[in-house]
Amino acid sequence: MKLTILKDQLNESIQHVSKAISSKTTIPILTGIKIDATSEGVTLTASDTDISIQSFMPTETAELKVIELFQPGSVVLPAKFFMEMIRKLPSQTIEIEVKDHFQTTIRSGSSEVQIMGLDPEEYPLLPQIEESRTIRIPSDLLKTMIKQTSFSVSTNETTPILTGVLWQISDNKLKFIACDRHRLASREINLDLEPGQKFHPIVISGRTLNELSKILPDQNSLIDIVIADNQVLFKMNSILFYTRILDGTYPDTSKLIPQSFQTELVVGTKELADAIDRAYLLSREDKTNIVKLVMKEDETIEVSSSSTELGKVTEQLQLQKINGELLRISFNSKYMLDALKVMDSDHIHIGFTGAMQPIIIRPEEQQNILQLILPYRTTN
């Protein structure tokens, strides 16, 4: 294999696929990036068996000749070294040449680097996916849905299914649900499904979705999502992103969400987030993160936290409105801040069904996003 390639395009492609490289793999060849060069262009592949990412660079774009190919071929190069070396090379053009036993030479400007490559024949094949069940979503909307839910997945590997986000696809709607037993986040959007298409619920690792989010285009381009029995493929312009579906049945969380409330209030999102953020500073010092919220007769709430060593923070906030019984509630301030950060609304509606029942948070005028937090029981 011998070619020259533009550094910026190669570097960008490496950054995309490197998100699938794991240092924990027990398969040595998976610590490498596979490079395939043909007359059409160069394809980079990386995998950790859970995620596989493939990035394609065409020989030329409308305005630029990216690759000049002298001899097609393939090689696997150690990812960490290859990635850092390409980034630091001095010239805008890079020459890569692979000789016998996959001995690879990389030249750029006055630099010449020798790398021992690995046999690409030993690299695992990517999953073969039948493209009969596909949904299409704008990339910026998918990015938002991941941001609004994935922080609520469990980090506890003893229940692997809860480390993922549940996808429910039915009645021309797609719903994401994430729950770690202490909190829940959900977001729903409308879809245009082809008539007769049926989808089972699937669960995709929250970590995987966060990696996907980093390479989703910001602009409003459409992403094709192909759902197979145990794999999902996300197809972007020049990138294929494969991920395994988590095994197991996701618990039914619908019973957690109250249908009516004992107390409801509407409050400014930023004002509440800022007050809780200041109270969080103190609660964090005691390693409890507990913040208290007390509803008052004069349509205000008191947000407070205290530390045995440092003192106390107390703030009064004016409510837009309040209905129902006045309650005193304690909750995890970090969970509340996480929930408030993803609310794209100036005002939020908070519903309570009692001091020890789930707290439900929604944007004031929207029903398609919901955050749930379980309160804490405190002695006073």
Buried (B, 14 or more C-beta within 10 A) or exposed (E): BBBBBBBEBBBEBBBBBBBBBBEEBEEEBBBBBBBBBEEEBBBBBBBBEBBBBBBBBEBEEEEEEBBBBEEBBBBBBBBEEBBEBBEEBEEEEBBBBBEEEBEBBBBBEEEEBEBEBBEBEEBEEBBEBEEEBBBEBBBBBBBBBBBBBBBBBBEEEEEBBBBBBBBBBEEEEBBBBBBBEBBBBBBBBEBEBEEEBEBEBBBBBBBBBBBBBEBBBEEEEBBEBBBBEEBBBBBBEBBBBBBBBBEEEBBEBEEBEBEEBBBBBBBBBEBBBBBBBBBBEBBBBBEBBBBBBBBEEEEBBBBBBBBEEEEEBEBEBEBBEBEBEEBEBBBBBBBBBBBBEBBEEEBBBBBBBBBEBBBBBBBBEBEBBBBBBBBBEEEE
